Amino acid sequence: MAPGVGKMLFLLLILPPITLSTNPSFTVDYHQNSFLKDGKPFRYISGSIHYSRVPRVYWKDRLLKMYMAGLNTIQTYVPWNFHESVPGVYDFGRDRDLGYFLQLCQDIGLLVIMRPGPYICAEWDMGGLPAWLLKKKDIVLRSSDPDYLTAVDKWMGKLLPFLKRYLYQNGGPIITVQVENEYGSYFACDYNYMRHLASLFRSHLGEDVVLFTTDGAGVGYLKCGSLQGLYATVDFGPGANVTAAFEAQRHAEPRGPLVNSEFYTGWLDHWGVKHSVVSTQAVVKTLNEILEIGANVNLYMFIGGTNFGYWNGANTAYAPQPTSYDYDAPLTEAGDLTEKYFTIRDVIKMYRKIPEGVVPPSTPKFAYGPVQMKKSLTVVESLDILSLSGPVKTVYPLTFIDMNQAFGFMLYQTVLPVDCSKPIPLSSPLNGVHDRAYISIDGIAAGILERNKAITINITGKAGSRVEVLVENMGRINYGKTINDFKGLVFNLTLGSDVLANWTVYSLSIDEAVSQGLLPASFSSSSAPSGFTTVPPPALSPPAFYFGSFNIPDGIPDLPQDTYIQFPNWRKGQVWINGFNLGRYWPSRGPQVTLYVPAHLLSTSVQNNITVLELEAAPCSPAPCTVEFTDTPVINGTVKSTSQYTRRLFTKQDLV
């Protein structure tokens, strides 16, 4: 039997028969405290999946597993910056094909709870808001600021008419649509803003769709987050007092269905903080209590996925999230089945009939082994290639937004104005390094400045020595009052008591250079001495590129397969596989050690290329160095913490 025929028969066995309602409807019944679907009482049991964190080729696999767990609905966010990274340029293709995702949901038999923002939080860069909004430096995001509303109206004028065709009453899978997100946790408390959004959504989606809000399960959150005409729901995690949590919802909605829009199956991670683990027993105990009283629930997350590229967010005080968004969810980052998955499935089975058939298995993983890496050029040596727009002269530093750059890295150059024969402090006195700066003097690594952690290093050099500052954007704050998070050198650096001036600034297009193969892959022919044993890498070296390649044999069944890449003795950096930006690695801080590599990025017909930008120090001199592909993920490795950041599970700080 051909593989495609087998998959088709499998789908026919597990998918529900398609029934067409002549007048499909989804409404709130305030008398029976229930939703009504086609006029009949309906309770959803939903799970969150973010299409932006899962490769398109795996959407069907993940959705099928959610369906087979007994879910009848999924919930997803629409990250504005994922689709409009440049003003007026919209991308809904490939991994951004929202229409294809929604059609898959419907084909599988899953309804959809849509959360289109404009702000989504989601531990996503700037909470999904595009960085170009910050071109107006004093813009008040998530408010009635006219410039903000103009941009929102234009974006929603594109998105909402697109979503309208997928509404349930129009024959699609979308049953409810959220307006904004957890607005009760935001300082602005701008009712006119929420009224504007409600009117905007109604004008595009019509009067029949159920619009809702989500806030923490406390009256204080609902005060600014709820609005008449938008159905108010709450969120809370395992161990909460379920009765008290829903009493908070009843404060805003005396009648109608009980809804927990975010019931936390796990929790988020931060670099330098131990991996969050939430026990299965705690999850299912509270889940059972929610379902037992007839409430609707969305499990956040059911699968977390991956912050590929630069998409991770950060919390305050500045604490960026890692590449993995595994979330300790029922399905792992790679979509693998867990004990939590099957235990949750058993609980759901007590309250609704779940689909018959076999649960799709975890995808196989393959350990391709070590790949030797060799050094190419430093970032400074590559400027002619990386800076497509060329240098910009300025008296004082410019930010990423000033340079029309959203993500990645920018390079700042100046010279020492005086002799520094004895160490003298180079400082960011106003904590103006956003977020991490790699300092070199005449091509020699001198130290690292880091937001909130290291604002001074001591340097030496002669007057006229070249000072190079490579600044890394580690992800914009996604929650709270400081989401207007500018990147780069946002305040002046000082040398001793004097302000450094007369800078040359380079916007770096590293992703374009890597994907187009512009960086030279010519390697040094030097090799390690005979009998050489591994030695520790140098304390610090200038940021540089390293290249390696490997082949996967053609003709072997089932290859390529998913894998994980790890970086033995490497410090911190960015990695690309065949031109695709996989994300950040930082094993020296943890807890994440390996990065997930989906199989579709790999090839059996041509060699697979690995590009690494190591920012601190690579273990490549004098020994050969390697990265390694393994079949086992490590996202809970030993943590080297320099952080004062702490955050209780399931607690979202009230920043009002």
C-alpha positions in Angstrom: 0.0 0.0 0.0 1.3 3.5 -0.9 2.1 5.6 2.2 -0.3 8.3 1.1 -3.2 5.7 0.9 -2.3 4.5 4.4 -2.5 8.0 5.8 -5.8 8.6 4.1 -7.4 5.4 5.5 -6.1 6.3 9.0 -7.8 9.7 8.7 -11.0 8.2 7.6 -11.0 5.8 10.6 -10.5 8.6 13.2 -12.1 11.7 11.7 -15.8 12.5 12.5 -18.4 12.4 9.8 -19.0 15.9 8.3 -22.4 17.2 9.1 -23.7 20.5 7.7 -26.0 22.7 9.6 -28.3 24.8 7.5 -28.0 27.7 10.0 -24.9 27.2 12.1 -24.9 29.3 15.3 -22.8 29.7 18.4 -24.2 31.9 21.2 -24.2 32.5 25.0 -27.2 31.2 26.9 -27.4 33.3 30.0 -30.4 31.4 31.4 -28.8 27.9 31.2 -25.3 29.2 32.0 -24.0 27.6 28.9 -22.9 28.1 25.3 -25.3 27.0 22.6 -24.0 25.4 19.5 -26.7 25.1 16.8 -29.2 25.7 19.6 -28.0 22.9 21.9 -26.0 23.3 25.1 -22.3 23.0 24.4 -19.2 22.8 26.6 -15.7 23.1 25.1 -12.6 21.3 26.3 -9.8 23.1 24.4 -6.1 23.2 24.2 -3.7 25.9 23.1 -1.4 25.5 20.1 0.5 28.4 18.5 0.9 27.8 14.8 3.7 30.3 14.9 5.7 27.9 17.1 5.1 24.7 15.2 6.4 24.1 11.6 3.6 23.9 9.1 4.6 20.3 8.1 3.7 19.3 11.7 0.4 21.1 12.2 -1.7 18.1 11.2 0.3 15.7 13.5 -0.1 18.0 16.5 -3.8 18.7 15.8 -4.6 15.1 15.4 -3.0 14.3 18.7 -5.0 17.0 20.3 -8.2 15.7 18.7 -7.4 12.1 19.9 -6.9 13.4 23.5 -10.6 14.2 23.5 -10.4 18.0 22.9 -13.2 19.4 20.8 -11.6 22.8 20.4 -8.2 24.4 20.0 -7.1 27.9 20.9 -4.5 30.0 19.1 -3.0 33.5 19.0 -2.3 35.6 16.0 1.0 37.4 16.5 0.7 40.7 14.6 4.5 41.0 14.2 4.7 37.5 12.7 2.5 38.7 9.7 3.4 42.4 9.4 7.1 42.7 10.3 7.3 45.7 7.9 4.5 48.2 7.8 2.0 47.4 5.1 3.7 44.2 4.0 1.7 41.1 5.0 2.9 37.6 5.0 0.4 34.7 5.3 2.5 32.1 3.4 4.3 28.9 4.4 4.6 28.7 8.2 2.5 31.8 8.4 -0.5 30.3 6.4 -3.2 30.9 9.0 -5.9 30.0 6.5 -4.4 26.6 5.9 -4.1 26.1 9.7 -7.8 26.9 10.3 -8.9 24.7 7.5 -6.9 21.8 9.0 -8.6 22.3 12.3 -12.0 22.1 10.7 -11.1 19.1 8.5 -9.9 17.2 11.7 -13.1 18.1 13.6 -11.7 20.8 15.9 -13.4 24.1 16.7 -11.3 27.2 17.2 -11.1 29.9 19.8 -9.3 32.8 18.1 -7.2 35.3 20.0 -6.1 37.9 17.4 -4.8 40.5 19.8 -3.7 43.1 18.8 -1.6 42.3 21.9 -1.3 38.7 22.8 1.5 38.4 25.4 2.2 34.7 24.8 5.9 35.0 25.9 6.4 36.3 22.3 8.5 39.2 21.3 6.8 42.5 22.4 3.6 40.5 23.1 3.1 40.2 19.3 3.1 44.0 18.7 5.4 44.9 15.8 8.6 46.8 16.8 8.1 49.5 14.2 5.3 50.9 16.4 8.2 52.3 18.4 9.2 54.7 15.6 7.0 57.1 17.6 9.2 57.1 20.7 6.5 58.3 23.1 3.8 56.0 21.8 1.5 54.6 24.5 0.9 51.0 23.4 -2.4 49.4 24.2 -4.2 52.7 24.7 -6.2 55.3 22.8 -3.0 56.9 21.5 -4.0 58.0 18.0 -0.9 56.7 16.3 -1.3 53.3 18.0 -5.0 53.1 17.1 -4.3 54.1 13.4 -1.9 51.1 13.1 -4.3 48.8 14.9 -7.2 49.8 12.7 -5.2 49.2 9.6 -3.9 45.8 10.8 -7.3 44.6 12.0 -8.8 45.9 8.8 -6.7 43.3 7.1 -6.9 40.4 9.6 -10.5 40.5 10.8 -12.2 40.3 7.3 -9.9 37.4 6.6 -11.0 35.7 9.8 -14.7 36.4 9.2 -15.0 33.7 6.5 -13.8 31.2 9.1 -16.4 32.1 11.7 -18.7 29.2 12.7 -21.9 30.9 11.6 -20.2 31.3 8.2 -19.4 27.6 7.9 -15.9 27.8 9.5 -14.4 26.5 12.8 -14.1 29.8 14.8 -16.6 29.8 17.7 -15.3 32.8 19.8 -12.9 35.7 19.3 -11.0 37.4 22.0 -10.6 41.2 22.1 -7.2 42.2 23.4 -5.6 40.0 26.1 -5.5 40.3 29.9 -6.0 44.0 29.7 -6.7 44.1 33.4 -3.0 43.5 34.1 -2.0 46.6 32.1 -1.4 50.0 33.7 -3.3 52.1 31.2 -6.8 50.9 32.1 -8.2 52.8 29.1 -11.9 52.0 28.7 -12.1 54.1 25.5 -9.4 51.9 24.0 -11.4 48.7 24.8 -14.6 50.3 23.5 -12.8 51.2 20.3 -11.6 47.6 19.9 -15.0 46.2 20.6 -16.6 48.5 18.0 -13.8 47.6 15.5 -14.2 43.9 16.0 -18.0 44.2 15.6 -17.8 46.3 12.5 -15.6 43.6 10.8 -17.0 40.4 12.3 -20.7 41.2 12.7 -23.1 41.0 15.6 -23.4 37.2 15.8 -19.9 36.3 16.9 -19.2 35.7 20.6 -16.5 38.3 21.6 -14.8 37.7 24.9 -12.0 38.9 27.2 -9.6 37.0 29.4 -8.1 38.2 32.7 -6.7 36.8 35.9 -9.1 35.3 38.4 -9.4 38.3 40.6 -11.9 41.2 40.7 -9.0 43.6 40.5 -8.0 42.3 37.1 -11.6 42.2 35.8 -12.1 45.9 36.7 -10.0 47.2 33.8 -10.1 44.0 31.6 -13.8 43.4 31.1 -16.3 45.5 29.1 -20.0 45.3 28.6 -20.8 43.4 25.4 -17.6 41.3 25.7 -18.1 38.0 27.6 -15.6 38.0 30.5 -13.6 34.9 31.2 -10.8 34.2 33.7 -7.6 32.1 33.8 -5.9 30.2 36.7 -3.7 27.2 37.2 -3.5 23.9 39.1 -4.0 24.2 42.9 -6.2 27.2 42.6 -9.5 27.4 44.5 -11.8 26.7 41.6 -14.9 28.0 43.3 -13.2 31.3 44.3 -11.7 31.7 40.8 -15.1 31.4 39.1 -16.7 33.7 41.7 -14.4 36.3 40.3 -15.8 35.7 36.8 -19.3 35.8 38.3 -18.5 39.4 39.5 -18.4 40.4 35.9 -20.7 37.8 34.4 -23.5 36.9 36.9 -25.0 34.5 34.4 -23.5 32.5 31.5 -21.0 29.7 31.1 -18.1 29.4 33.4 -14.8 29.6 31.4 -11.2 29.2 32.3 -9.4 30.5 29.1 -5.9 29.6 30.3 -5.7 26.6 32.6 -1.9 26.1 33.0 -0.6 22.6 32.2 3.0 23.8 32.9 4.8 27.2 33.0 7.3 29.3 31.1 11.1 29.3 31.4 13.8 31.9 31.6 17.5 31.7 30.9 19.3 31.2 34.1 16.3 29.9 36.0 15.5 26.2 36.6 13.1 24.6 34.1 9.5 24.8 35.2 7.9 21.4 35.9 4.2 21.1 37.0 3.2 17.7 38.3 0.6 15.7 36.3 -1.3 14.9 39.5 -1.7 18.6 40.3 -2.9 19.3 36.7 -5.5 16.5 36.5 -6.8 17.2 40.1 -7.8 20.8 39.3 -8.9 19.9 35.7 -11.3 17.3 37.1 -12.7 19.9 39.5 -13.3 22.3 36.6 -15.0 19.7 34.4 -17.0 18.3 37.3 -18.9 21.6 37.7 -19.6 21.8 34.0 -17.2 24.7 33.2 -15.5 25.3 29.9 -11.7 25.1 29.9 -8.7 25.7 27.6 -5.5 24.0 28.5 -2.6 26.4 28.1 -0.4 25.0 26.6 -1.4 21.6 25.1 1.8 21.9 23.0 4.2 24.7 23.5 6.5 24.4 20.5 9.6 26.5 19.8 10.7 30.2 19.7 12.6 29.8 16.4 14.8 32.7 15.3 14.4 35.7 17.6 10.7 35.3 18.5 11.1 34.8 22.3 9.9 37.5 24.6 11.1 38.5 28.1 9.7 39.5 31.4 10.6 42.2 33.9 13.0 42.8 35.6 14.6 41.9 32.3 14.5 38.1 32.0 14.4 36.7 28.4 12.8 33.3 27.6 14.8 30.5 25.9 14.3 29.1 22.5 12.3 26.1 23.7 8.7 26.8 24.6 8.1 23.3 25.8 6.1 24.6 28.8 6.0 21.1 30.3 2.9 20.6 28.2 1.1 17.3 27.5 2.8 17.2 24.1 6.5 18.1 24.2 8.2 20.8 22.1 8.6 18.1 19.4 5.0 16.9 19.7 5.9 13.7 21.6 3.3 12.0 23.8 3.9 12.2 27.5 2.4 10.6 30.7 0.6 14.0 31.2 -1.0 13.6 27.8 -2.5 10.2 28.6 -3.5 11.1 32.1 -5.4 14.2 30.9 -7.0 12.1 28.2 -8.3 9.7 30.9 -9.8 12.7 32.8 -11.5 14.0 29.6 -12.8 10.5 28.9 -14.9 10.8 32.1 -16.8 13.8 30.7 -17.2 13.2 27.0 -16.8 10.5 24.5 -13.4 10.6 23.0 -12.5 9.5 19.4 -11.9 5.8 18.8 -8.7 4.8 17.1 -5.0 4.9 17.6 -3.2 8.0 18.8 -0.6 9.1 16.3 2.8 8.1 17.7 5.7 10.4 18.7 7.9 11.2 15.7 11.1 9.2 15.6 14.4 11.0 16.5 17.8 10.3 15.1 21.3 11.0 16.5 23.4 12.1 13.5 26.4 12.5 15.8 29.1 15.1 16.0 29.9 17.5 13.2 33.3 19.3 13.1 33.1 23.1 13.0 35.8 25.4 11.7 36.1 29.1 12.2 35.4 31.6 9.3 35.4 35.3 9.9 34.6 37.5 13.0 31.6 39.7 12.8 33.8 42.8 12.4 35.7 41.1 9.5 32.3 40.4 7.8 30.9 43.9 7.9 31.0 44.4 4.2 28.9 41.3 3.8 26.6 41.7 6.8 25.8 45.5 6.6 23.7 45.8 3.5 22.8 49.4 4.3 26.3 50.5 5.1 27.7 52.5 8.0 25.9 55.5 9.6 27.9 58.2 11.4 26.3 59.7 14.5 27.5 61.7 17.5 25.6 59.5 20.0 24.4 55.8 19.6 21.3 55.0 17.6 18.8 52.3 18.6 17.6 49.4 16.5 14.5 51.3 15.6 16.5 54.4 14.6 18.3 52.0 12.1 15.0 50.4 11.0 16.1 47.0 12.4 13.8 44.8 14.4 15.8 41.8 15.6 19.3 40.3 15.9 22.5 42.3 16.2 23.9 45.8 15.6 27.5 46.9 15.7 28.7 50.2 17.1 32.3 51.5 16.6 34.2 54.4 18.1 37.7 55.1 19.3 39.3 55.6 22.7 39.6 59.4 23.1 42.5 59.0 25.7 45.2 56.6 26.6 44.0 53.9 29.0 47.3 52.4 30.1 45.7 51.5 33.4 42.2 49.8 33.5 39.4 52.4 33.3 35.7 51.6 33.6 33.6 51.4 30.4 30.1 51.8 31.7 26.4 51.9 30.9 25.4 54.1 33.8 21.7 54.3 32.9 21.5 50.6 32.2 21.3 51.5 28.5 22.6 48.2 27.0 19.5 46.4 25.6 20.3 43.7 26.0 23.8 42.3 25.8 27.0 43.9 24.4 30.2 42.2 23.4 33.1 44.6 23.7 36.4 44.4 21.8 39.4 46.8 21.7 41.5 46.6 18.6 40.0 43.2 17.8 40.7 41.8 21.3 37.7 40.7 23.4 37.5 43.0 26.5 34.3 42.0 28.2 30.5 41.8 28.2 27.9 44.4 29.4 24.5 42.9 30.2 21.2 44.6 31.0 20.5 44.7 34.7 23.5 42.4 35.4 26.8 43.9 34.3 26.9 47.7 33.6 30.6 48.2 33.9 33.8 46.5 32.7 37.4 47.7 32.9 39.3 48.2 29.7 42.8 49.3 28.6 44.1 50.6 25.3 45.8 53.5 23.6 44.2 56.7 22.4 42.7 56.0 19.0 42.2 52.3 19.7 39.2 51.0 17.9 36.2 50.2 20.2 33.7 47.7 18.9 30.4 47.0 20.6 28.2 44.2 19.2 24.8 44.5 20.8 22.4 41.6 20.8 18.6 42.0 21.1 17.6 39.1 23.4 13.9 39.6 23.0 11.5 42.4 23.8 9.4 42.4 27.0 6.1 40.8 26.4 4.1 41.6 29.6 3.5 44.7 31.7 4.1 48.4 31.4 7.5 48.2 29.8 6.6 46.5 26.6 7.8 49.6 24.7 11.2 47.9 24.9 13.8 49.7 22.7 16.9 47.8 21.7 20.6 48.6 21.1 22.5 51.2 23.0 19.5 53.2 24.2 21.7 55.5 26.4 25.2 56.7 26.2 28.3 54.7 27.3 30.9 56.4 29.4 34.6 56.0 29.7 35.4 56.9 33.2 33.3 60.1 33.7 33.3 61.1 30.1 30.6 60.2 27.5 31.8 58.3 24.5 30.8 60.1 21.2 31.3 60.0 17.5 30.0 56.5 16.6 29.7 54.5 13.4 26.7 52.2 13.5 26.1 49.2 11.4 22.7 47.5 10.9 23.5 43.8 10.4 21.5 41.5 8.1 22.9 38.3 9.4 19.9 36.1 8.5 19.9 37.3 4.9 23.7 36.7 4.6 23.4 33.2 6.0 20.4 32.1 4.0 21.9 33.4 0.8 25.3 31.8 1.5 27.2 35.1 1.4 29.5 34.4 4.3 32.7 32.6 3.2 33.0 29.0 4.3 36.7 28.8 3.6 38.4 27.2 6.6 41.8 27.2 8.1 43.8 24.1 7.3 45.5 24.0 10.7 44.9 20.9 12.7 45.4 19.9 16.3 48.8 18.5 17.4 49.1 14.7 17.5 47.8 13.3 20.8 46.0 16.5 21.6 43.4 16.4 24.4 40.5 18.7 24.8 41.3 22.0 26.6 38.9 24.6 27.9 38.0 27.4 25.5 39.5 30.8 26.0 37.9 33.1 28.5 36.5 35.4 25.8 37.0 35.9 22.1 35.4 38.3 19.5 32.1 37.2 18.1 32.7 35.0 15.1 31.1 32.6 12.6 31.8 28.9 12.4 30.8 26.5 9.7 30.3 22.7 9.4 28.4 20.3 7.2 27.2 16.7 7.2 25.5 14.3 4.9 22.5 12.1 5.6 22.6 8.9 3.4 19.9 8.8 0.7 17.8 5.7 0.2 17.5 4.8 3.8 13.8 4.6 4.8 12.4 7.2 7.1 15.4 9.6 7.0 15.7 12.4 7.7 14.2 12.4 11.1 13.8 15.0 13.9 16.9 15.6 16.0 18.4 17.9 18.6 21.6 19.9 18.4 23.9 20.6 21.3 27.0 22.6 21.8 29.6 20.9 24.0 31.9 23.6 25.5 30.4 26.4 23.5 29.1 29.4 25.4 26.3 31.4 23.7 25.2 32.2 20.3 22.8 31.7 17.4 22.6 28.7 15.0 21.3 28.2 11.5 20.6 24.9 9.8 20.5 25.1 6.0 19.9 28.9 6.3 17.0 28.5 8.8 17.5 30.4 12.0 16.9 27.7 14.6 17.3 30.0 17.6 19.6 30.9 20.5 21.8 28.5 22.4 23.2 29.3 25.9 24.2 26.1 27.6 26.6 28.0 29.9 23.6 29.6 31.6 20.9 27.0 31.0 18.5 25.4 31.6 18.1 24.7 27.9 21.1 22.7 26.4 19.7 21.2 23.2 17.8 22.9 20.4 15.0 21.1 18.5 15.7 20.5 14.8 12.6 19.4 12.8 13.3 16.9 10.1 12.0 19.1 7.3 15.0 21.4 7.7 17.3 18.5 6.7 18.1 16.9 3.4 19.3 13.5 2.1 20.0 14.8 -1.4 22.5 17.5 -0.6 24.9 18.3 2.3 23.4 19.9 5.3 25.1 23.2 6.4 25.4 24.5 9.9 26.3 28.1 10.7 27.1 29.1 14.2 27.6 32.7 15.5 29.5 32.2 18.7 29.4 35.4 20.8 31.6 34.6 23.7 34.2 31.8 23.1 34.2 28.7 20.9 36.2 25.6 21.9 37.9 25.6 18.5 41.5 26.6 19.4 43.8 24.8 19.3 41.5 21.8 19.2 39.0 20.8 16.6 35.5 21.6 17.9 32.1 20.1 17.2 28.4 20.5 17.5 26.5 17.2 18.1 23.1 15.9 16.9 21.5 13.7 19.5 18.1 12.0 19.8 17.5 13.1 23.3 16.4 16.7 24.3 17.9 18.4 27.3 15.9 21.5 28.4 16.4 21.1 32.1 20.1 21.2 32.4 22.2 22.6 35.1 21.6 26.3 35.6 24.3 28.9 36.1 22.1 31.7 37.4 23.1 35.4 37.6 19.5 36.4 37.9 17.5 37.9 40.8 14.4 37.1 38.8 11.8 34.9 40.6 8.2 34.3 39.6 5.7 32.0 41.2 4.0 29.4 39.1 0.7 30.5 37.6 1.1 34.0 39.0 1.0 36.9 36.5 2.2 40.1 38.3 -0.4 42.7 38.7 1.3 45.8 37.2 -1.7 48.1 37.3 
